[in-house]
């Protein structure tokens, strides 16, 4: 089994996410022991952002890091566990709302693929980049 980063790198739908994680300096963290639960926006999710948003964020690694950390929760949170909570605390420090109707929603994003297991956590693919606030 692979780490969260290995899975993202090997999936062509996560090119923007991988580039963002690299630009923010979070590769080592997300290859670490964890466990982490990552709500991973796919490339289509990043494409929904206003023009130049990703480029501007890559130029500002601290802000990009905060946004990416808002997509990560400590611990192993599979769908069954997520459905028991109305929010979780991100590693960024802000709460992430959860709506457990089907399909499962994380803040304003729909979970497209759930419970992708990695050696150091779980990935849930989402269709929208979630922002704090």
N, C-alpha and C positions, 0 to 999 in steps of 0.2 A: 504494500500500500504506500501511497505517496503523501507528502505534506500538502498543506493547503496551497502553498506557492507552486509546488510541482504540478498539481492538478490544474491550477489557473494557467500556468505557462504552457501546458500541453493541450489546452482547449483553445481553438481559434476564436471562440466567441468572447474571450477575455483579454484581447490584445490591449485595449485602452486601460483596463484595470491593472494589468501587469505593468504597463508603462507608468501609471500613476503611483503604484506601490514602489516601484524602483525610484521614481523622482522624489518621493516623500521619504525615502530611506527606511522603508518598513519591511524590506525583504527578510532581513535576519530575524526580526521580531516574529513575522508570520511563518518562518521556518522553525521557530523555537518550539519548546516542549508543549506549550499550551496547557490545557486544551482551550481552543477558541471556537466560537461559532461565528462564521462570516456570512453576512448578507451581501452577496457578490453581485453588483450590477454588471450586466452583460454589455457588450459594445453598443447594442441598440439603446440601452438605458442612457449611456453617456451621450449618444447621438441626439437625444431629446433635449439636452441642455442648450441654452442659448449659444449662438456662434462664439467661438474663441474662449468659452468658459474653461474648457480643459487646458488649452494652451496657457491661459492666464494663471490657472491653479498650479500648473507645472512650474511656472516662474516664481511661485510663492510656496515652497515646500512646507513651511509651518502650517499654513492654512489648509493646504492639500492633506497634510497628515491628520489634522483635526477632523476633516470631513471623512477621510478613510477610516479613522478610528471610531467614528460614529457608526460605521457599518460592522463593527466587531463587538462581540460580547464574550466575557470570560466564561469558560465552562462548555459543556456539551449540551446543546439545546436542540434536540430533534423535534420534529413536527408535533409529536405527541406531547412533549413537555411544553413547547411554545403555546399550544392551544389552551394551556391551563393558566396563562398569565395575560394581563392586559398591557403590561409594559415590562421591559428589561432595561437595566442600566448598561449603556455602552462603555467601552474602555475609554472613550473620550470624556465620559463623565455626565452625559445628558441621557435622560430616559428616551427609549424608543417605544412608541406605542405599537401594540399588536392587536389585530382584529382577527379572531380565530374562526370567522365564518369561512366557508369554502368558496373560492380559494383563500388561503391564508394570506393576510396582508401585514406588511411591516411598514408602519407609518403610511405613506402614500404609495407604496410599491406592492405589487402582487408577486408572490412567490411562484416562479415558473417551474423550478425543479428543486426538490427538497431532499434533505438527508443524504447529501453526497459525503461519504465518509473519507476522512484523511487520517494519517497517523497522529496528527496533532489537533484534530477537531472535526468540525462539520461545516459544509458549505450549503447555503440555500441561495439559488440563483434568483435575482429579482429584476424586474423590468424597468425600474426607475432608480436614479441616484437619490438617496434620501439625504435631506439637509436638515441641520439642527434648527431649532426655533419653530 
